[in-house]
């Protein structure tokens, strides 16, 4: 499964609606502004209903956690909790505290949950419709277009286009 950042497909909306957490006197997090940048599955036809948060410490512009979250609890995967530190992606010493803040203070917000679902639907609409204006931003699977030949196709048994009078297969086919 390949993931693409929401802000890559919807730059203005992604920038405006990326959730941040600002810390000052947190016991486990240094003072900073942490952006929870959303990524969604860019596989056509997939309805995994998941979001991955790449948490960025804005002060040093460094990635500090990768957190996976199921948008609903109807499809458990591999007996994992609904929200967890993604073991397949980079983590830091700050990751556990950021997971705790996400689950304790950010995810309980009903407006944020609704926003995630809206973003998921918007993103999947772009993924599943190659004609959508934002589809090219995905950078995945180019839109299939029919091949248009400059000249008509020459069959094996057609006269050779070089004008020799021989069949194409007996003349220029092997050199083509």
N, C-alpha and C positions, 0 to 999 in steps of 0.2 A: 504494500500500500504506500503510495506516494502522497506527501502532504505539501500543500502550497499555502503561503501566508495570505490571509484575507486582504491585508493592505496592498498586496501586489495586484490583486484583481480589482479592488475598489479603493484606490489610494486616498481619496478625500474622506470618504465615509470611514474607512479603516483608521485613518489618522484621528478623526474626530471622536470615534467611538471605542478606541482601545482603552481598556480599563487600566488605571494606574493606582499604585499604592505608594503613599509618601510616608516615610518613617523618620522619626526624630529620636525618641527615647525607647526604642524597641529593645527588649533584652537580648534578642538573637539576631537582629538585623542592623547593619550599620545605617546611619542616616543616608537616605537616597530616595529617588523616585524610581519605582519598579513598574515597568510596562508589561502587561500580560497580553502579548501579541498572539492572536488566534491563527491557527492553521487548520485547514480542513482537507479531507481526502479528495484528490483530484482524479479518481478513477471513475470513468463513466459507468452509470448504472448502479454504482455502489450506494447502499443506504445504511452505512455503518453507524450513523448518528453519533459521531464522536468529534471532539475538538481537542487539539493539542495546544497548550499554552507554552510559548517560548518566552521565558521571563528574562527581561533585559534590565540590568542596572543602568539607568540613564546617565548617572554621573560619570562612570568609566566606560560607558557604551560596551558592556560585556554581558555575555549570555551567562545567567546564573542558575537556571533551572529549566527542565522540560517536564511539564505536567500534562498527563492524559486525563480526559474527563468524558464520560458517557453523558450525552444530552438527556437520556432517560435511563431508567434502571430496568427496562424490559428486555434488554439483550446483554446479559452478563457475558464476559469473555474470559475464558480460562480461569474462572474463580477469582478474578481480580476485583478489587473494590471499584466503586464507580469513579473515584478520583484517586490518582496515584502518581508517584514519580516514575516517569517512563525509563525503564532500565536499559532500553536500547539507545538512549540519547544522553548527551552530556549533563552531568549534575555537578554541583559544587557544595561546599560546606553550608551554604545558605539555603539550599534546596528544601530541606525538611521544614524550616521555618516559613518559607514561602508557600509550601503546600498547606501548612497549617493556617496561614492567613487567608489563602484562597478558599479553603473549605469552611473556615469559621466566620469570615467577615464578608467575602465577596460573593460566593456562590449562593448564600441564602437570600440575596437580594432578588426578588421576583422580577423586577424590571431588567436586571442583568440576565437572568435566565431567559426571559422573552427575547432579549436582544440576541443572545446566542442562537436561539432557534431561528430567528429572522435571518441572521447572518448565514446560518447553515443552509436554509432554503434558497437564499439568494445565490450563494456560492454553487450549490448543486445545480441550480438552473443554468448557470453559466457553463459548468462542466458538461452537462447533458445536452446542450444546444450549441453545436459548432458554429451556428450562424449568429449567436449572441455577440454583440459588439465587444464585450469584454473577454471573449473566449481566447483571443490571441495572447492576452496577458498571462494565461496559464503556462505557456511555453511547452505544453505537452501535446502529443499527437496532432500534427498539422492537419488542417482541414483537407479531407480527401477531395481531389479534383480529378476529373477524367483527363487522360492523356490525349492531347490533340497533336496528330502527326502533321508535319509540314508537307509531306507527300503521301499519296496513298500507299498502303502496305503492298509489297510485292510478294505473292505466293510462290512456293517452291516450284510449281508447275507453270507459272506465268512466264511469258517471254522475258528475257533478261533486259533490264532497263539500259544496259550499255549499248544495245543495238546489234549484238552479234547474231541474233536469230536463234540462239540456243535457249533451252529452258534455264530459268534462273538457278535451279539446283545444280546444273551441269556447268555453269559458267561462274558468275560472280558471288554466289551465295557463300561459298567457303571463305572468300576473302572479306566478306562483310562481317 
